[in-house]
Amino acid sequence: MSEVEFTGVILASTCGARLFPITNNTKSKATDALDVDVETSDAASDEFMPKHLLPLAGRPLIHHLLQHCRGIGMEKIIVVISADDDKTKSSLMQLGCKISNEIDESTFELDFGLTRIYLMRLPAGETGGSAEAMRCVIGKNLISPKSHVMVLPGDLVLYGQLVSSDNKADEASGTSNSKLAVDALGSLADVHRREYRHGLEKGVPLAMSLILSDVGEEDENGVPLKESAKAKKGGISREEQEIEFIGIATIKNDHSPPTNRIILKEPKLNVEEDVHNTGSTPKLYIPKARMHSPMNQMLIKTTWSDLHVFCFSPWALKLLLVNKKMKDLGKEFVPFLVSRQFRGVKSSFGLGSKKGSVTDEDTDAVEALIETMNELKLDEACRRLSMTDHGIDREFDDDDKEDYPFLVSAQILSRKHSKLSLRSSTLTSYAYACREVITNAIAASKAVDESKIKKGKRDFCSLYLPENTQIDAKNNSIILPESTLGEKVVVKSSTIGKGVSIGGRCRLNNVIIHDNVQIGENCVLQNTTISEGCIIGDNCNLNNCQLRTKTSIPTGTKSKGESF
């Protein structure tokens, strides 16, 4: 297997329950039932829409993500999908990928220019979470032993480069001490590469790096806005379970940008939970050991948001294989690394507190630890953990008190860059992404080359729109090919998909319309998402509604805040 520096892993196997009904995850339910006939099962299959295939600016989300990965020079990308996903393969073929090799019945190798894409189906049945999905990928031997792995969610939107950067504002906010790279993934790769090299030199190895966005916002008086207030203003808002207390220790370096070390990552709900029902004031506890580490500055915020973009060093994947009880990367494995980085490498493998002999149950952990010590060039520790042809040498050195702390670093995006760096995992965030990407792309294109708007060029601000897409710069909207609009139709801040028919005298504001939708005359649509193949009758008024695939809305329907 050829060695590559970075391997991308796109986790695209979840159904997108929070995007219901536009993802419509009824397929698995229908096919699991024993009394469902073939016709019903086929209908459910047609309506099933994985969230990574939802369109953004006329193309599926995963197409944008693959272009980002290829743009930073990533040569190898693994796309992980669910066992019942039969749409992603054809979607990748439409992107221009060509099947070059069928590794087995669940894994295909595709060529995407100079980039190799591996499409891998997870085993049938329930996969416990992202950590188990990663173990399945590692088990397929698709990742080179010395390759760093960048894990990305399939619903990720990364168009922060469309928003102009304000270096003074970044410096004042404390979120960036150097000029941010144009692409967030490229910036993360640079940070990870630099910190990994420094870690080997200093004997403090890097376990992982991750991206944090800054979603804070203030009113005209400088008072921080609550999530509900941000939602009313049309900004990025988070649900309560998504908010975390995140602590960053800044360490200045002599000849390179400072290191941002994560010393705390705790969900807000856990901190504020009143376990004993005493009504006491919530308290944030930070172990002393984390405060003793060298630092020049420490900040703790709830406005930083984890995008679940993780870059793991090769030895951290060995640690993931050892900790088989962990199911989720973001909720379990990453907090585990944050907490154990101060205790040391051996402690993370479960051997830091071992005394006396090592049992057979520790074989895998010791083997992984020895490989890690060799990889990180921690030679003295390797000599104390010798292996024999018959398994583990029973002479485990219990007098060895030395352990080796490691590092978990972060790349913090500026506040402006964060406005278009998000996960479209909810209906609100998906609608926000669709609207803001087009709006900012038009604004950026006006500032650079307005001819791209007039001519409808495909490379419009790196969005690579379908051929013959109409760009309405005045109303911040795009209309994809083969769509027809009747007389006196007003479209504002909307995306109209392919093959859409809209009757006369309709008014659309902040609407997302997928392909092959029919809309009657004299309809008013606001803040609404309409899935593929829907039919809407005449004189309908829909506000803040969501329509699943192939839904029919009767003539004269008036509704607000409903899902069909």
C-alpha positions as CSV (number, residue, x, y, z in Angstrom):
1,M,0.0,0.0,0.0
2,S,1.4,3.4,-1.0
3,E,2.1,5.9,1.7
4,V,0.2,9.2,1.8
5,E,0.7,11.9,4.3
6,F,-3.0,12.5,4.9
7,T,-6.0,10.1,4.3
8,G,-9.4,11.7,4.4
9,V,-12.3,9.7,5.9
10,I,-15.8,11.1,5.3
11,L,-18.3,9.6,7.6
12,A,-21.6,9.6,5.7
13,S,-23.5,6.7,7.2
14,T,-26.1,8.4,9.4
15,C,-29.6,8.9,8.3
16,G,-30.0,12.5,9.3
17,A,-32.8,12.2,11.8
18,R,-32.7,16.0,12.6
19,L,-33.3,16.8,9.0
20,F,-36.5,14.9,8.8
21,P,-38.7,15.0,6.6
22,I,-36.4,16.0,3.8
23,T,-34.0,13.1,4.4
24,N,-37.0,10.7,5.1
25,N,-35.3,7.8,6.9
26,T,-38.2,5.5,6.5
27,K,-36.4,3.1,4.2
28,S,-34.7,1.0,6.9
29,K,-38.0,0.8,8.8
30,A,-39.9,-0.4,5.7
31,T,-37.3,-2.9,4.6
32,D,-37.0,-4.4,8.1
33,A,-40.7,-5.2,8.3
34,L,-41.6,-8.7,7.3
35,D,-45.0,-7.9,5.9
36,V,-44.0,-5.2,3.5
37,D,-44.5,-6.0,-0.2
38,V,-41.9,-5.3,-2.9
39,E,-43.7,-2.3,-4.3
40,T,-43.8,-0.6,-0.9
41,S,-40.2,-1.3,-0.3
42,D,-39.2,0.1,-3.7
43,A,-41.2,3.3,-3.0
44,A,-39.4,3.7,0.3
45,S,-36.1,3.2,-1.4
46,D,-36.9,6.0,-4.0
47,E,-37.8,8.4,-1.2
48,F,-34.7,7.7,1.0
49,M,-32.3,10.6,0.8
50,P,-29.0,10.4,2.8
51,K,-28.2,13.8,4.3
52,H,-24.8,14.1,2.5
53,L,-26.7,14.0,-0.8
54,L,-28.9,17.0,0.0
55,P,-28.2,19.8,-2.6
56,L,-26.2,22.9,-1.8
57,A,-26.0,25.4,-4.6
58,G,-27.2,22.8,-7.0
59,R,-24.8,20.0,-6.0
60,P,-24.8,17.4,-3.2
61,L,-23.0,18.3,0.0
62,I,-20.5,15.5,-0.4
63,H,-19.5,16.8,-3.9
64,H,-18.5,20.1,-2.3
65,L,-16.6,18.2,0.5
66,L,-14.7,16.1,-2.0
67,Q,-13.7,19.2,-4.0
68,H,-12.4,20.7,-0.8
69,C,-10.3,17.6,0.0
70,R,-8.9,17.4,-3.5
71,G,-8.2,21.2,-3.4
72,I,-5.7,20.7,-0.5
73,G,-3.9,17.9,-2.3
74,M,-5.4,15.0,-0.5
75,E,-4.6,11.9,-2.6
76,K,-6.7,9.3,-0.8
77,I,-10.3,9.7,0.5
78,I,-12.5,7.0,2.1
79,V,-16.3,7.6,2.0
80,V,-18.1,5.5,4.6
81,I,-21.8,4.9,3.9
82,S,-24.6,2.8,5.4
83,A,-25.3,-0.7,4.3
84,D,-28.7,0.3,2.7
85,D,-27.3,3.4,0.8
86,D,-27.8,2.7,-2.9
87,K,-27.6,6.4,-4.0
88,T,-24.1,7.6,-3.1
89,K,-22.3,5.4,-5.7
90,S,-24.3,6.8,-8.6
91,S,-23.9,10.4,-7.2
92,L,-20.1,10.0,-7.2
93,M,-20.3,8.7,-10.8
94,Q,-22.1,11.9,-11.8
95,L,-19.3,13.9,-10.2
96,G,-16.9,12.3,-12.6
97,C,-15.5,9.4,-10.6
98,K,-14.7,6.2,-12.4
99,I,-14.7,2.8,-10.8
100,S,-11.2,1.3,-11.2
101,N,-11.3,-1.7,-8.8
102,E,-13.8,-3.7,-6.8
103,I,-12.0,-4.6,-3.7
104,D,-14.8,-6.7,-2.3
105,E,-18.6,-6.7,-2.3
106,S,-18.8,-3.7,0.0
107,T,-15.8,-1.6,-1.1
108,F,-15.0,0.1,-4.4
109,E,-12.0,2.1,-5.6
110,L,-12.8,5.1,-7.8
111,D,-10.5,7.5,-9.6
112,F,-11.3,11.2,-9.2
113,G,-8.5,12.9,-11.2
114,L,-5.3,12.3,-9.2
115,T,-7.3,11.4,-6.1
116,R,-8.3,7.9,-5.2
117,I,-11.7,7.5,-3.5
118,Y,-12.7,4.4,-1.7
119,L,-16.5,3.9,-1.2
120,M,-17.0,1.6,1.7
121,R,-20.3,0.2,3.0
122,L,-20.6,-0.6,6.7
123,P,-21.7,-4.1,7.7
124,A,-25.5,-4.6,7.8
125,G,-27.0,-4.0,11.2
126,E,-26.5,-1.3,13.8
127,T,-23.1,0.4,13.8
128,G,-22.8,1.9,17.3
129,G,-21.2,5.2,16.3
130,S,-18.4,7.0,14.5
131,A,-15.7,5.3,16.6
132,E,-17.0,1.9,15.5
133,A,-17.2,3.1,11.9
134,M,-13.5,4.1,12.1
135,R,-12.6,0.7,13.4
136,C,-14.3,-0.9,10.4
137,V,-12.3,1.3,8.1
138,I,-9.0,0.4,9.9
139,G,-10.0,-3.3,9.7
140,K,-10.3,-3.0,5.9
141,N,-6.6,-2.0,5.8
142,L,-7.5,1.0,3.7
143,I,-5.3,3.4,5.8
144,S,-1.5,3.3,5.5
145,P,0.3,2.7,8.8
146,K,2.1,6.0,8.7
147,S,-0.7,8.1,7.3
148,H,-2.4,10.8,9.4
149,V,-6.2,10.6,9.2
150,M,-8.5,13.6,8.7
151,V,-12.1,12.6,9.7
152,L,-14.9,14.7,8.3
153,P,-18.7,14.5,8.8
154,G,-20.7,14.1,5.5
155,D,-22.8,17.2,6.3
156,L,-19.9,19.6,6.6
157,V,-20.1,23.0,4.8
158,L,-16.7,24.9,4.4
159,Y,-17.1,28.1,2.5
160,G,-15.6,30.5,5.0
161,Q,-13.2,31.8,2.4
162,L,-16.2,33.6,0.7
163,V,-16.4,35.9,3.7
164,S,-13.6,38.6,3.8
165,S,-11.2,38.2,6.7
166,D,-10.6,41.0,9.1
167,N,-7.2,40.4,10.7
168,K,-7.6,43.1,13.3
169,A,-10.9,41.7,14.5
170,D,-9.4,38.2,14.6
171,E,-6.5,39.4,16.8
172,A,-8.8,41.3,19.1
173,S,-11.0,38.2,19.6
174,G,-8.0,36.0,20.5
175,T,-9.1,33.4,17.9
176,S,-6.2,33.8,15.5
177,N,-2.6,34.8,15.9
178,S,-1.6,34.3,12.3
179,K,-3.1,34.8,8.9
180,L,-5.7,32.1,8.3
181,A,-5.2,29.9,5.2
182,V,-7.8,30.3,2.5
183,D,-9.2,26.8,3.1
184,A,-10.0,25.5,6.6
185,L,-8.9,22.0,5.8
186,G,-5.6,23.2,4.5
187,S,-5.1,25.3,7.6
188,L,-5.8,22.3,9.8
189,A,-3.4,20.1,7.9
190,D,-0.7,22.8,8.3
191,V,-1.3,23.1,12.0
192,H,-1.3,19.3,12.5
193,R,1.9,18.9,10.4
194,R,3.7,21.6,12.3
195,E,2.6,20.4,15.8
196,Y,3.4,16.8,15.0
197,R,7.0,17.7,14.0
198,H,7.5,19.9,17.0
199,G,6.1,17.1,19.2
200,L,8.7,14.7,18.1
201,E,11.4,17.2,18.7
202,K,10.2,18.1,22.2
203,G,9.1,14.6,23.4
204,V,5.5,15.7,23.7
205,P,3.8,13.9,20.8
206,L,0.7,15.2,19.1
207,A,-2.3,12.9,19.3
208,M,-4.8,14.9,17.3
209,S,-5.9,18.3,16.0
210,L,-9.4,19.6,15.4
211,I,-11.2,22.7,14.0
212,L,-13.2,25.0,16.3
213,S,-15.5,27.7,14.8
214,D,-16.4,30.9,16.7
215,V,-20.2,31.3,16.6
216,G,-20.4,34.1,19.2
217,E,-22.5,37.2,18.3
218,E,-23.2,40.4,20.2
219,D,-26.0,43.0,20.0
220,E,-25.4,46.7,19.3
221,N,-24.4,47.2,23.0
222,G,-21.8,44.4,22.9
223,V,-23.9,42.0,25.0
224,P,-23.6,38.4,23.9
225,L,-26.7,37.1,22.2
226,K,-28.5,33.9,23.3
227,E,-29.0,31.1,20.8
228,S,-32.7,32.0,20.5
229,A,-31.9,35.6,19.7
230,K,-29.3,34.5,17.0
231,A,-31.9,32.3,15.4
232,K,-34.4,35.2,15.2
233,K,-31.7,37.3,13.5
234,G,-31.1,34.5,10.9
235,G,-27.7,33.6,12.2
236,I,-26.1,30.3,13.3
237,S,-27.9,28.9,16.4
238,R,-27.1,25.8,18.3
239,E,-29.2,23.4,20.3
240,E,-28.6,23.1,24.0
241,Q,-26.8,19.7,23.7
242,E,-24.3,21.1,21.2
243,I,-22.9,23.8,23.5
244,E,-19.7,23.0,25.3
245,F,-17.2,24.7,27.7
246,I,-14.0,24.6,25.8
247,G,-10.7,25.7,27.3
248,I,-7.6,26.7,25.2
249,A,-4.1,27.2,26.6
250,T,-2.0,29.3,24.2
251,I,1.7,28.4,24.2
252,K,4.1,30.8,22.4
253,N,6.8,29.4,20.2
254,D,10.1,31.1,19.3
255,H,10.1,30.6,15.5
256,S,6.6,29.4,14.6
257,P,2.9,30.4,15.3
258,P,1.7,29.7,18.9
259,T,0.2,26.4,19.9
260,N,-3.5,26.2,20.9
261,R,-3.8,23.3,23.3
262,I,-7.2,22.1,24.4
263,I,-7.2,21.6,28.2
264,L,-11.0,21.4,28.7
265,K,-13.9,20.1,26.6
266,E,-17.1,19.6,28.7
267,P,-20.7,19.7,27.5
268,K,-22.7,22.6,29.0
269,L,-25.5,20.2,30.1
270,N,-23.0,18.2,32.2
271,V,-21.6,21.2,33.9
272,E,-25.0,22.7,34.8
273,E,-26.6,19.4,35.8
274,D,-28.0,19.5,39.3
275,V,-27.4,15.8,40.3
276,H,-28.5,16.2,43.9
277,N,-31.4,18.6,43.3
278,T,-29.9,21.2,45.7
279,G,-30.3,24.2,43.4
280,S,-26.6,25.0,43.8
281,T,-24.8,27.2,41.3
282,P,-23.1,25.2,38.6
283,K,-19.3,24.9,39.0
284,L,-16.7,24.2,36.4
285,Y,-13.9,21.9,37.7
286,I,-10.5,21.9,36.1
287,P,-7.9,19.4,37.4
288,K,-4.7,21.1,38.7
289,A,-2.4,19.1,36.4
290,R,-3.9,20.8,33.4
291,M,-3.1,24.2,35.0
292,H,0.5,23.2,35.6
293,S,1.3,22.7,32.0
294,P,3.3,25.6,30.4
295,M,1.0,28.2,28.9
296,N,1.0,32.0,28.2
297,Q,-2.7,32.5,28.2
298,M,-5.9,30.5,28.9
299,L,-9.4,31.1,27.6
300,I,-12.6,29.3,28.4
301,K,-15.6,29.9,26.2
302,T,-18.9,28.5,25.2
303,T,-18.9,30.3,21.8
304,W,-16.4,27.9,20.3
305,S,-18.1,25.1,18.4
306,D,-16.6,21.7,17.5
307,L,-17.2,21.0,13.8
308,H,-16.2,17.4,14.3
309,V,-13.3,17.7,11.9
310,F,-10.6,15.6,13.5
311,C,-7.0,15.0,12.3
312,F,-5.5,12.0,14.1
313,S,-1.8,11.0,14.3
314,P,-1.1,7.4,13.3
315,W,-0.5,6.3,16.9
316,A,-3.8,7.7,18.0
317,L,-5.6,5.2,15.8
318,K,-3.9,2.4,17.6
319,L,-5.3,3.9,20.8
320,L,-8.8,3.9,19.2
321,L,-8.4,0.2,18.4
322,V,-7.5,-0.6,22.0
323,N,-10.4,1.3,23.5
324,K,-13.1,-0.8,21.9
325,K,-15.8,0.2,24.4
326,M,-15.9,3.7,23.0
327,K,-18.6,4.2,20.4
328,D,-18.5,7.9,19.4
329,L,-15.4,10.0,18.4
330,G,-16.8,13.4,19.4
331,K,-18.5,12.4,22.6
332,E,-16.1,9.8,24.0
333,F,-12.7,9.4,22.2
334,V,-11.8,13.1,21.8
335,P,-12.7,14.0,25.5
336,F,-10.7,11.0,26.5
337,L,-7.6,12.3,24.7
338,V,-8.1,15.8,26.1
339,S,-8.2,14.4,29.7
340,R,-5.4,11.8,29.3
341,Q,-2.9,14.1,27.5
342,F,-1.6,15.3,30.9
343,R,-1.3,11.8,32.4
344,G,0.7,10.3,29.5
345,V,0.9,7.9,26.6
346,K,1.2,4.7,28.7
347,S,-1.7,5.8,30.9
348,S,-3.9,6.2,27.8
349,F,-3.2,2.7,26.7
350,G,-4.2,1.6,30.2
351,L,-0.7,0.6,31.3
352,G,0.5,3.7,33.2
353,S,-0.8,2.4,36.5
354,K,0.1,-1.2,36.0
355,K,2.1,-2.9,38.7
356,G,3.7,-6.3,38.6
357,S,3.0,-8.8,35.8
358,V,0.9,-8.1,32.7
359,T,-2.0,-10.5,32.0
360,D,-2.8,-12.0,28.6
361,E,-5.7,-9.5,28.3
362,D,-3.2,-6.7,28.0
363,T,-1.5,-8.2,25.0
364,D,-3.1,-6.0,22.4
365,A,-2.6,-2.8,24.5
366,V,1.1,-3.6,25.1
367,E,1.8,-4.4,21.5
368,A,0.1,-1.1,20.4
369,L,2.0,0.8,23.1
370,I,5.4,-0.6,22.0
371,E,4.6,0.3,18.3
372,T,3.7,3.7,19.5
373,M,6.8,4.2,21.5
374,N,8.9,3.2,18.5
375,E,7.0,5.5,16.2
376,L,7.4,8.4,18.6
377,K,11.1,7.5,19.2
378,L,10.6,7.2,23.0
379,D,13.3,4.5,23.1
380,E,13.9,4.2,26.8
381,A,10.3,3.3,27.5
382,C,10.4,0.7,24.7
383,R,13.3,-1.2,26.3
384,R,11.3,-1.6,29.5
385,L,8.4,-3.2,27.6
386,S,10.1,-6.0,25.7
387,M,8.2,-8.6,23.6
388,T,9.1,-12.3,23.2
389,D,8.1,-14.9,20.6
390,H,5.7,-16.4,23.2
391,G,3.8,-13.1,23.8
392,I,4.4,-10.5,26.5
393,D,7.5,-10.6,28.6
394,R,6.1,-11.0,32.2
395,E,8.8,-8.7,33.6
396,F,6.8,-5.5,33.3
397,D,8.8,-2.7,35.0
398,D,6.5,-1.5,37.8
399,D,9.3,0.8,39.0
400,D,9.0,2.8,35.8
401,K,7.2,5.9,36.9
402,E,8.0,7.9,33.8
403,D,5.3,8.7,31.4
404,Y,5.1,10.9,28.4
405,P,2.5,13.6,28.1
406,F,1.0,14.3,24.7
407,L,-0.8,17.1,23.0
408,V,-4.3,17.8,21.6
409,S,-4.3,21.0,19.5
410,A,-6.9,23.1,17.8
411,Q,-7.2,25.3,14.8
412,I,-9.6,28.2,15.7
413,L,-11.4,29.8,12.8
414,S,-12.0,33.5,12.9
415,R,-15.6,34.7,13.6
416,K,-16.1,35.8,10.0
417,H,-14.7,32.6,8.6
418,S,-16.9,30.7,11.0
419,K,-20.1,32.2,9.4
420,L,-19.8,29.7,6.5
421,S,-18.0,26.9,8.3
422,L,-20.7,24.7,9.9
423,R,-22.5,21.4,9.9
424,S,-25.8,21.3,8.1
425,S,-27.2,18.7,10.4
426,T,-30.5,20.4,11.2
427,L,-33.2,21.9,9.1
428,T,-32.3,25.4,10.4
429,S,-28.6,25.0,9.7
430,Y,-29.2,23.5,6.2
431,A,-31.5,26.4,5.2
432,Y,-28.9,28.9,6.6
433,A,-26.1,27.3,4.6
434,C,-28.0,27.3,1.3
435,R,-29.0,30.9,1.7
436,E,-25.6,32.3,3.0
437,V,-23.4,30.4,0.6
438,I,-25.2,31.9,-2.4
439,T,-25.4,35.4,-0.9
440,N,-21.7,35.5,0.0
441,A,-20.6,33.9,-3.3
442,I,-22.5,36.7,-5.2
443,A,-21.0,39.4,-3.0
444,A,-17.5,38.0,-3.3
445,S,-17.8,37.7,-7.1
446,K,-19.0,41.3,-7.4
447,A,-15.9,42.4,-5.6
448,V,-13.5,40.4,-7.8
449,D,-15.0,39.7,-11.2
450,E,-18.6,40.6,-11.9
451,S,-18.4,39.1,-15.4
452,K,-18.7,35.6,-13.7
453,I,-22.2,36.6,-12.6
454,K,-23.3,37.9,-16.0
455,K,-21.9,34.9,-17.9
456,G,-22.9,32.3,-15.3
457,K,-19.5,30.7,-15.3
458,R,-19.2,27.3,-13.7
459,D,-16.3,28.2,-11.5
460,F,-18.4,30.9,-9.8
461,C,-16.5,31.4,-6.5
462,S,-15.4,27.7,-6.5
463,L,-19.0,26.5,-6.3
464,Y,-18.8,24.9,-9.8
465,L,-22.4,25.4,-10.6
466,P,-24.1,23.2,-13.2
467,E,-23.9,24.4,-16.8
468,N,-26.3,27.2,-17.8
469,T,-27.3,28.1,-14.2
470,Q,-28.9,31.5,-14.0
471,I,-27.5,33.7,-11.3
472,D,-29.8,36.5,-10.0
473,A,-27.3,38.8,-8.2
474,K,-30.0,41.3,-7.4
475,N,-32.1,38.9,-5.4
476,N,-29.3,36.5,-4.2
477,S,-30.8,33.5,-6.0
478,I,-29.8,30.8,-8.5
479,I,-32.0,28.9,-10.9
480,L,-30.6,25.7,-12.2
481,P,-31.1,24.5,-15.9
482,E,-34.3,23.1,-17.3
483,S,-36.5,25.1,-14.9
484,T,-39.3,27.3,-16.1
485,L,-40.9,30.3,-14.3
486,G,-44.3,31.8,-15.2
487,E,-45.1,35.4,-15.5
488,K,-44.6,37.9,-12.6
489,V,-42.7,35.3,-10.4
490,V,-40.6,36.9,-7.7
491,V,-37.7,34.9,-6.3
492,K,-35.6,36.2,-3.4
493,S,-32.8,34.5,-1.5
494,S,-33.7,31.1,-3.0
495,T,-32.3,28.1,-4.8
496,I,-34.4,26.6,-7.6
497,G,-33.3,23.1,-8.6
498,K,-33.3,21.4,-12.0
499,G,-36.5,20.7,-14.0
500,V,-38.6,22.9,-11.7
501,S,-41.9,24.3,-13.0
502,I,-43.3,27.4,-11.2
503,G,-46.7,28.9,-12.2
504,G,-47.4,32.6,-12.7
505,R,-47.7,35.2,-10.0
506,C,-45.8,33.2,-7.3
507,R,-43.6,34.8,-4.6
508,L,-40.7,32.9,-3.1
509,N,-38.5,34.1,-0.3
510,N,-35.7,32.1,1.3
511,V,-37.0,28.8,-0.3
512,I,-34.9,25.7,-1.2
513,I,-36.5,23.7,-4.1
514,H,-34.9,20.4,-5.1
515,D,-35.1,18.9,-8.6
516,N,-38.3,18.1,-10.6
517,V,-40.8,20.0,-8.4
518,Q,-44.1,21.4,-9.8
519,I,-45.6,24.5,-8.2
520,G,-49.0,25.9,-9.3
521,E,-50.0,29.5,-9.8
522,N,-50.4,32.3,-7.3
523,C,-48.4,30.5,-4.5
524,V,-46.6,32.2,-1.6
525,L,-43.7,30.3,-0.2
526,Q,-41.4,31.5,2.6
527,N,-38.6,29.9,4.6
528,T,-39.6,26.5,3.2
529,T,-37.7,23.5,1.9
530,I,-39.3,21.4,-0.9
531,S,-37.8,17.9,-1.6
532,E,-37.5,16.3,-5.0
533,G,-40.6,15.4,-7.0
534,C,-43.1,17.4,-4.9
535,I,-46.3,18.8,-6.4
536,I,-47.9,21.9,-5.0
537,G,-51.3,23.1,-6.2
538,D,-52.5,26.6,-7.0
539,N,-53.1,29.3,-4.4
540,C,-51.0,27.7,-1.7
541,N,-49.4,29.6,1.2
542,L,-46.6,27.8,3.0
543,N,-44.4,29.4,5.7
544,N,-41.6,27.6,7.5
545,C,-42.6,24.2,6.1
546,Q,-40.7,21.2,5.0
547,L,-41.9,18.7,2.3
548,R,-40.5,15.2,2.0
549,T,-39.8,13.5,-1.4
550,K,-42.8,13.2,-3.8
551,T,-45.3,15.0,-1.5
552,S,-48.5,16.4,-3.0
553,I,-50.0,19.6,-1.5
554,P,-53.7,20.2,-2.4
555,T,-54.8,23.4,-4.0
556,G,-55.5,26.2,-1.5
557,T,-53.4,24.8,1.3
558,K,-52.3,27.3,3.9
559,S,-49.8,26.2,6.6
560,K,-47.2,27.5,8.9
561,G,-44.5,25.5,10.7
562,E,-45.6,22.1,9.4
563,S,-43.7,19.1,8.0
564,F,-45.4,17.1,5.2
